[in-house]
Amino acid sequence: MSILKDFISNISFFNKKTNMEKEIYEQSSIIKHIVRKYIKQKLIVNIDIPDNIKKIIFIASGSSYHSAAIASFFFNKIKGIEALYYYSSEFVLHNSIEADNDVLFVFISQSGETSDTNKALSLIKSKTQNTLALTNTKNSSLYNNANYKILTYAGEEKSIASTKAFGTQLFCLFLLAAKIMQEKNISSSNLIEELINLPKIVKKAFVKRNSVFNIAKRIFEYENIVLLSTGLYYPLAREGALKIKETSYINTSAYPMGEFLHGHIALLNKKSAVLVLCDYDSSSFAENVIDIIRKNYSSDCYIFTNDLQFNNYKENIIYQPETNKIDLLFTYMVLLQLLALDIAMLLKKDVDNPNGLRKVVK
């Protein structure tokens, strides 16, 4: 009887549609549209960029900053490329960067009207023409003032919490990486084939919705939520923490797994939940960190992984079979967005209009 009651309750919960949920579910079809727009015959990426780029500097705020951080991690693995990323506000206040001819400045904003990002663009335009706007809004200030442009085609994002705008930014940044690889005569076919397949991967992630909801039901009343990860997934953990924080108002933080043990772990003296994002490469390290947490604290640990070695966690694990890091990255992105949505809905928060928040565009 209780199983039937839970099933009916879950159905009722999932029928409460919000803009945030709709926008999360739109991501697969939007990414498919971006593929058609930018990937041409013979897997050529149709994006215009300056010649002979050796360094990329990303400038962004909020969720866009997290997409820049993830992209930088990937770009730095491309031979002959160095990538850095800055908060727009900090870049404006403390900019002393030289704009050499081989440097491309990439400004990221969903609206194209983010005030400090546009100020950063104005500052750099006085030094170089190598400016690229990555935005969702054609004819926005950012789009019109940059010399090179990439549209993300996400459509209007009505919810304050960025979901589809973030996902499409991230996808377009991987396309930019593929374009640079092609310009440098580095094989990009594997990367592009992965990107072409991503709409299916994103759509498949929704199958885990009920598992995500079950975790949300267990942690939505916690005082603290901690997300732990490493490498490419750490900036995504920060994005997940932001999504939970801004929609549910729960004190949510993200840390690199190892760094968390250096003092930050004291947070777990209060009622806390710990979410761990890992893959094959980091699973052994993750298990060691989780063992330390379980030995010394009463916090519950929940794991997103593609490694089956966490057999003893049972209901505390969401297993994804993807072995490719980019596939797993986008899968975790969707799962964290859904988790933030479900926690907020369980707390009866207005996920589309969090108290006191707005998109900063003035």
C-alpha positions, 0 to 999 in steps of 0.5 A: 500500500505504501509503495502505491501511495508513494507512486501516486505522490510522485506522479502528482509531484512531477505534474507540477510543471514550472518554467525551470523544469520545461527548460531543463527538458528542452536541452536535448532538442536545443543541442540537436538544433545547435549541431545542425547550425554549426557542424557541416559536411565532413564534420567541419565546425562553422564558427568564425574565429581569428587566426593563430590563436594560442591563448584564450581568456574567458570572462563571465559571471554566475553560471556562465563563469562555471561553463568557462571554468569547465571549458578552460579545463578542457582547452588546456589539454589542446596542444598549443593552447593556454586558457584562463577564466575570470569573473567579469567583475574582477576582470574589470576591477583588476585587469592588467592583461596584455592583449597580444595578437594571439589571444582570443577574449571570449565573453559569455552571457545568456542575455548579452546584457550582463553589465560587468561582462559588457564593461569588460568587453568595452575595456578589451576592445580598446586593446584588440579586435580579438573579441568573441561574444557567446550569447543567447541573444542576437542583437544584444549589446554583447553580440553587437559589440564583439567582433566574433559571435556564437549564438547558443540558440537556447531561446528565452529562459524565463526561470531565474535559475539558468539551466538550458542557457548553461547547457547550451553555452557549455556545448558551444564552448566544446564546439569552439574547442573543436574549431580551434583544433581544426585550425591547428590541424589537430584531429577533432573527429572524435570530439565532434562525433561525441558532440553530435551524440550528446542530444541522445545522452542528455535525453537518456539522463531523464530516465534517472528522474525518479532516482534523483527525486528519491535523493531529493526527498531524503536531503531537502530538509538538511541545513547544509549540502556539500558537493565534492568532485575533481577535475572537469567535474569540479566546476560543474559541482559548483554550478550544481551548488549554485542551482540548489542554493539559489532555488532552495536557499539551502547553504550549499557549497562545492569543494575539490574532494581532497581539499575538502579534508583540509578544514572544510570537512568541519561543516559536517558537524552540522546536519549535512548531506554530501553529494559526490560526482566521480568517474572511473579515474577518480572513484578510488580516491572518492571512496577513500574520502567517503570512508573518512566522512562515514567514519567521523561524521553522521552525514549521508553520502550520495554518489553519481558515478559510472563505476560499479565499485560502489556496490555497498551504497545501494539506494545512495548511488545513481549509476550512469554507464557512460564511459566518455567524460563529456557524456558523463559531464552533460549527464551530471549536469542534467541530474544536478539541475533536476535535483535542484528543482526537486529539492526546491519543489519539496520545500514549496519554493518558487523555483522560477522567481527565487526571492530577491534574485533577478538576472543582472542585465543593467 
